[in-house]
Amino acid sequence: MTARLADIAAQAGVSEATVSRVLNGKPGVAAATRESVLAALDVLGYERPVRLRQRSAGLVGLITPELDNPIFPALAQVIGQALTRQGYTPVLATQTPGGSTEDELTEMLVDRGVSGIIFVSGLHADTTAATDRYDQLRAKGVPYVLVNGFSPKVQAPFVSPDDRAAMQLAVTHLASLGHTRIGLALGPRRFVPVLRKIEGFQLAMEERLGLSPEESQELIQHSLYTLEGGQAAAAALIVKGCTAIACASDMMALGAIRAARQQGLHVPRDISVVGFDDSPLIAFTDPPLTTIRQPVQAMGQASVRALLEEIGGTPAPHSEFVFMPELVVRGSTASAGKRATARD
């Protein structure tokens, strides 16, 4: 209990005695201080004492893809905490292979009377998927926000990382290290983030290395957003003579490192690898992964703000909020070595 009081006090910026008074419902604590302590409980994951729990302002659905990719739990945590601080109860609905579809999960949440829904990397990001499902949801009076993927056909707030800028950061970093044969490993072409990453990659390859879009297209390999998918894509790019590979997710990047090692190559001495996301624990891989960090905190908070504006009757702009990613240089990239020199 003492350790817990100390943690809460440090988070709230008050004394342990003040925390104790709030938890025990004692008088003599300013309202703002009391709220700071309760917010600290929420942030640290402690349950509020029953007598201090606010009546929920409502349920908010959060629909995500499978949680195997660490970036989705990280985003869900940010969104869940932001909703809880505003008095809402988040309800996480996860799509799994062979499980419930996005439409089925949406219907389930609507049947339970949710105040709104946040979709992460859903069908709105798939250029081949029908968008009338979102029109039908709006007709039912259910506000929603769409994260990671944009469609001009859907009138709703969108929140995305700048995928084009992300690949420009990756290519610029690798080119500065002397790599001229840079490959791109990413997911299926039908997804909006994939198309945007291709645009950014080809533009950077033209600006930095003088390659035409047709020439850089030869260095693009589509696969699945999994470790195995990254491994398969990287194996094909290594055969094409790539000395550096930019990947569309950290999981794919770990697959790329595995592919390099299976071919007797050392990362980063023989081949450099860049990921995308900066997932939790990715700094502790072997080698620590150079990656493009998604602004998860800012994106999660922005999606909640936009949704609560919609719920409150003040519609957020029906446009896209785009957040700038950040290059995080670690141990999986290095100057182009003898292998690059021999091939170039």
C-alpha positions as CSV (number, residue, x, y, z in Angstrom):
1,M,0.0,0.0,0.0
2,T,2.9,2.4,0.9
3,A,4.5,1.8,-2.5
4,R,1.2,2.4,-4.2
5,L,0.6,5.6,-2.3
6,A,4.1,6.8,-3.3
7,D,3.5,6.0,-7.0
8,I,0.2,7.9,-7.0
9,A,1.6,10.8,-5.1
10,A,4.5,11.2,-7.5
11,Q,2.2,10.9,-10.6
12,A,-0.3,13.5,-9.2
13,G,2.4,15.8,-7.8
14,V,1.0,15.8,-4.2
15,S,1.9,14.3,-0.9
16,E,1.1,10.7,0.2
17,A,-1.1,12.2,3.0
18,T,-3.2,14.0,0.4
19,V,-3.5,10.8,-1.7
20,S,-4.7,8.9,1.5
21,R,-7.3,11.6,2.2
22,V,-8.7,11.4,-1.3
23,L,-8.8,7.6,-1.3
24,N,-10.6,7.5,2.1
25,G,-13.1,10.2,1.1
26,K,-11.9,12.7,3.7
27,P,-12.7,16.4,3.4
28,G,-10.2,19.2,3.2
29,V,-8.9,18.5,-0.3
30,A,-9.4,21.0,-3.1
31,A,-11.5,19.8,-6.1
32,A,-8.7,20.2,-8.6
33,T,-6.3,18.3,-6.3
34,R,-8.8,15.5,-5.9
35,E,-9.2,15.2,-9.7
36,S,-5.4,15.1,-10.1
37,V,-5.2,12.1,-7.7
38,L,-8.1,10.3,-9.4
39,A,-6.5,10.9,-12.8
40,A,-3.2,9.5,-11.5
41,L,-5.1,6.3,-10.4
42,D,-6.4,6.0,-14.0
43,V,-3.0,6.6,-15.6
44,L,-1.2,4.1,-13.4
45,G,-3.9,1.4,-13.9
46,Y,-5.3,1.3,-10.4
47,E,-9.0,0.9,-9.9
48,R,-10.8,3.8,-8.2
49,P,-12.4,2.9,-4.9
50,V,-16.1,2.1,-5.5
51,R,-17.4,5.2,-3.7
52,L,-15.2,7.4,-5.9
53,R,-16.1,6.0,-9.3
54,Q,-18.0,8.3,-11.5
55,R,-21.0,7.1,-13.4
56,S,-19.8,6.3,-16.9
57,A,-20.5,9.0,-19.5
58,G,-21.0,6.2,-21.9
59,L,-19.4,3.3,-23.8
60,V,-17.0,4.0,-26.7
61,G,-16.0,1.2,-29.0
62,L,-12.5,0.7,-30.3
63,I,-12.1,-1.7,-33.2
64,T,-8.6,-2.8,-34.0
65,P,-6.9,-5.5,-36.1
66,E,-5.3,-8.5,-34.4
67,L,-3.1,-7.6,-31.4
68,D,-0.1,-9.6,-32.6
69,N,1.5,-6.4,-33.9
70,P,2.6,-4.5,-30.7
71,I,1.7,-1.1,-32.3
72,F,-2.1,-1.8,-32.0
73,P,-2.1,-2.6,-28.2
74,A,0.1,0.6,-27.8
75,L,-2.4,2.7,-29.6
76,A,-5.4,1.0,-27.8
77,Q,-3.8,1.9,-24.5
78,V,-3.4,5.6,-25.3
79,I,-7.0,5.8,-26.6
80,G,-8.4,3.8,-23.7
81,Q,-6.6,6.0,-21.1
82,A,-7.8,9.2,-22.9
83,L,-11.4,8.0,-22.9
84,T,-11.2,7.0,-19.2
85,R,-10.0,10.4,-18.2
86,Q,-13.0,11.9,-19.9
87,G,-15.4,9.6,-18.0
88,Y,-16.0,7.2,-20.9
89,T,-15.7,3.4,-20.8
90,P,-13.6,2.0,-23.7
91,V,-14.8,-1.3,-25.2
92,L,-12.0,-3.1,-27.1
93,A,-13.2,-5.2,-30.1
94,T,-10.4,-7.1,-31.9
95,Q,-10.6,-8.7,-35.3
96,T,-8.9,-12.0,-35.5
97,P,-8.4,-14.4,-38.5
98,G,-11.5,-16.5,-38.7
99,G,-13.2,-14.5,-36.0
100,S,-15.7,-11.6,-36.1
101,T,-15.5,-9.2,-39.0
102,E,-15.4,-5.4,-38.7
103,D,-19.1,-5.2,-39.7
104,E,-20.1,-7.8,-37.1
105,L,-18.1,-6.0,-34.4
106,T,-19.7,-2.7,-35.3
107,E,-23.2,-4.2,-35.1
108,M,-22.4,-5.7,-31.7
109,L,-21.2,-2.3,-30.4
110,V,-24.1,-0.4,-31.8
111,D,-26.5,-3.0,-30.2
112,R,-24.9,-2.2,-26.9
113,G,-25.6,1.5,-27.3
114,V,-22.1,2.9,-27.6
115,S,-21.7,6.7,-27.8
116,G,-19.2,6.4,-30.6
117,I,-16.6,4.2,-32.3
118,I,-12.9,4.6,-33.2
119,F,-11.8,2.4,-36.1
120,V,-8.0,1.6,-36.3
121,S,-6.6,0.4,-39.6
122,G,-10.1,-0.8,-40.7
123,L,-11.8,-1.3,-44.0
124,H,-11.6,2.5,-44.6
125,A,-7.9,1.9,-45.4
126,D,-8.8,-0.8,-48.0
127,T,-9.3,0.8,-51.4
128,T,-11.2,-2.2,-52.6
129,A,-13.8,-2.2,-49.7
130,A,-17.2,-0.6,-50.0
131,T,-17.6,2.6,-47.9
132,D,-21.4,2.6,-47.6
133,R,-21.1,0.8,-44.2
134,Y,-19.8,4.0,-42.8
135,D,-22.7,6.0,-44.3
136,Q,-25.1,3.5,-42.7
137,L,-23.4,4.0,-39.4
138,R,-23.7,7.8,-39.6
139,A,-27.4,7.4,-40.5
140,K,-27.9,5.6,-37.2
141,G,-26.5,8.6,-35.4
142,V,-23.3,6.9,-34.2
143,P,-20.3,9.2,-34.4
144,Y,-17.0,7.7,-35.4
145,V,-13.3,8.5,-36.2
146,L,-11.1,6.6,-38.6
147,V,-7.4,6.0,-37.8
148,N,-4.6,5.1,-40.3
149,G,-6.1,5.3,-43.8
150,F,-8.1,7.9,-45.7
151,S,-11.0,7.8,-48.1
152,P,-12.5,10.9,-49.7
153,K,-15.8,9.0,-49.9
154,V,-16.3,8.9,-46.2
155,Q,-17.4,12.1,-44.4
156,A,-15.6,11.7,-41.0
157,P,-12.5,12.8,-39.2
158,F,-9.4,10.8,-40.1
159,V,-6.2,10.5,-38.1
160,S,-3.0,9.2,-39.8
161,P,0.8,9.3,-39.6
162,D,2.5,10.9,-42.7
163,D,3.4,7.7,-44.5
164,R,5.0,9.5,-47.4
165,A,7.3,11.5,-45.1
166,A,8.1,8.3,-43.2
167,M,9.6,6.6,-46.3
168,Q,11.4,9.8,-47.2
169,L,13.0,9.8,-43.8
170,A,14.1,6.2,-44.2
171,V,15.5,6.6,-47.7
172,T,17.3,9.9,-46.8
173,H,18.9,8.1,-43.8
174,L,20.0,5.1,-45.8
175,A,21.3,7.2,-48.8
176,S,23.3,9.3,-46.4
177,L,25.1,6.1,-45.3
178,G,26.1,5.4,-48.9
179,H,23.5,2.9,-49.8
180,T,22.3,3.2,-53.4
181,R,20.4,-0.1,-53.8
182,I,17.6,0.4,-51.3
183,G,14.6,-1.9,-51.2
184,L,11.1,-1.4,-49.8
185,A,9.1,-4.2,-48.1
186,L,5.5,-3.6,-47.4
187,G,2.0,-5.0,-47.3
188,P,-0.7,-5.5,-50.0
189,R,-1.0,-2.7,-52.5
190,R,-4.7,-2.2,-51.9
191,F,-4.2,-0.4,-48.6
192,V,-3.9,3.4,-48.5
193,P,-0.9,3.5,-46.2
194,V,0.9,1.2,-48.6
195,L,0.2,3.4,-51.6
196,R,1.4,6.5,-49.7
197,K,4.6,4.8,-48.5
198,I,5.3,3.8,-52.2
199,E,4.8,7.5,-53.2
200,G,7.2,8.7,-50.5
201,F,9.7,6.0,-51.3
202,Q,9.8,6.7,-55.1
203,L,10.0,10.5,-54.6
204,A,12.9,10.1,-52.2
205,M,14.7,7.6,-54.5
206,E,14.4,10.1,-57.3
207,E,15.5,13.1,-55.3
208,R,18.4,11.4,-53.4
209,L,19.6,8.8,-55.9
210,G,18.3,9.9,-59.3
211,L,16.1,6.8,-59.9
212,S,13.0,7.1,-62.0
213,P,9.7,5.7,-60.6
214,E,10.0,2.8,-63.0
215,E,13.5,2.0,-61.7
216,S,12.6,2.2,-58.0
217,Q,9.5,0.1,-58.7
218,E,11.8,-2.8,-59.3
219,L,13.0,-2.5,-55.7
220,I,9.5,-2.7,-54.1
221,Q,8.3,-6.0,-52.7
222,H,4.7,-6.6,-51.4
223,S,4.0,-9.2,-48.8
224,L,2.1,-9.6,-45.5
225,Y,2.5,-7.4,-42.4
226,T,4.1,-10.2,-40.4
227,L,7.5,-11.4,-39.5
228,E,7.2,-14.2,-42.1
229,G,6.0,-11.6,-44.7
230,G,9.0,-9.4,-44.0
231,Q,11.3,-12.4,-44.3
232,A,9.9,-13.4,-47.7
233,A,10.0,-9.8,-49.0
234,A,13.5,-9.2,-47.8
235,A,14.8,-12.5,-49.3
236,A,13.5,-11.4,-52.7
237,L,15.1,-7.9,-52.3
238,I,18.4,-9.4,-51.2
239,V,18.5,-11.5,-54.4
240,K,18.0,-8.2,-56.3
241,G,21.2,-6.9,-54.7
242,C,19.7,-4.5,-52.1
243,T,22.1,-3.5,-49.4
244,A,19.4,-1.7,-47.3
245,I,15.7,-2.4,-46.8
246,A,13.0,-0.1,-45.5
247,C,10.1,-2.0,-44.0
248,A,6.5,-1.0,-43.5
249,S,6.3,-2.3,-39.9
250,D,8.7,-3.4,-37.2
251,M,7.5,-6.9,-37.5
252,M,8.4,-7.0,-41.1
253,A,11.8,-5.5,-40.3
254,L,12.5,-8.4,-37.8
255,G,11.6,-10.8,-40.6
256,A,14.1,-9.0,-42.9
257,I,16.8,-9.4,-40.3
258,R,16.1,-13.1,-40.1
259,A,16.2,-13.4,-43.9
260,A,19.6,-11.7,-44.0
261,R,21.0,-14.0,-41.4
262,Q,19.7,-17.0,-43.2
263,Q,21.7,-15.9,-46.2
264,G,24.8,-15.5,-44.1
265,L,24.7,-11.7,-44.0
266,H,25.4,-9.6,-41.0
267,V,23.0,-6.7,-40.0
268,P,24.1,-4.0,-40.3
269,R,27.6,-4.7,-41.7
270,D,26.3,-6.3,-44.8
271,I,22.8,-5.0,-45.0
272,S,20.9,-2.3,-43.2
273,V,17.3,-2.6,-42.1
274,V,14.8,0.2,-41.1
275,G,11.4,-0.6,-39.5
276,F,8.2,1.5,-39.1
277,D,6.2,2.0,-35.8
278,D,8.8,2.0,-33.0
279,S,6.7,-0.7,-31.2
280,P,7.3,-1.3,-27.5
281,L,10.5,-3.3,-26.8
282,I,11.8,-2.9,-30.4
283,A,14.8,-1.0,-29.0
284,F,15.9,-4.2,-27.3
285,T,16.1,-6.5,-30.3
286,D,19.3,-7.8,-31.7
287,P,20.5,-5.5,-33.1
288,P,18.3,-2.6,-31.7
289,L,16.1,-1.6,-34.6
290,T,16.5,1.7,-36.5
291,T,12.9,2.6,-37.2
292,I,10.4,5.4,-38.0
293,R,8.4,6.2,-34.9
294,Q,4.7,6.6,-35.3
295,P,3.4,9.5,-33.1
296,V,1.1,7.1,-31.2
297,Q,0.5,9.4,-28.2
298,A,-0.5,12.4,-30.4
299,M,-2.6,10.3,-32.8
300,G,-4.5,8.5,-30.0
301,Q,-5.3,11.7,-28.2
302,A,-6.4,13.4,-31.4
303,S,-8.7,10.6,-32.3
304,V,-10.4,10.8,-28.9
305,R,-10.7,14.6,-29.0
306,A,-12.3,14.4,-32.5
307,L,-14.7,11.7,-31.4
308,L,-15.8,13.6,-28.2
309,E,-16.4,16.7,-30.3
310,E,-18.7,14.6,-32.5
311,I,-20.5,13.1,-29.5
312,G,-20.9,16.5,-28.0
313,G,-22.7,17.8,-31.0
314,T,-19.8,19.9,-32.4
315,P,-18.7,17.9,-35.5
316,A,-15.0,17.7,-36.0
317,P,-13.8,18.7,-39.5
318,H,-14.4,16.0,-42.0
319,S,-10.8,16.0,-43.1
320,E,-7.5,14.2,-42.2
321,F,-5.3,15.1,-39.3
322,V,-1.8,14.0,-40.4
323,F,1.0,13.6,-37.8
324,M,4.7,13.7,-38.6
325,P,6.7,10.5,-37.8
326,E,10.3,10.6,-36.4
327,L,13.5,8.7,-37.4
328,V,15.0,6.8,-34.5
329,V,18.5,5.6,-35.3
330,R,19.7,2.5,-33.5
331,G,21.9,-0.4,-34.4
332,S,20.4,-2.0,-37.5
333,T,21.7,0.6,-40.0
334,A,25.3,1.4,-40.9
335,S,27.5,2.7,-43.7
336,A,27.4,0.7,-46.9
337,G,30.2,-1.8,-46.8
338,K,32.1,-4.1,-49.2
339,R,29.0,-5.8,-50.3
340,A,27.5,-2.5,-51.5
341,T,30.7,-1.5,-53.2
342,A,31.0,-4.8,-55.0
343,R,27.6,-4.5,-56.5
344,D,27.5,-0.8,-57.3
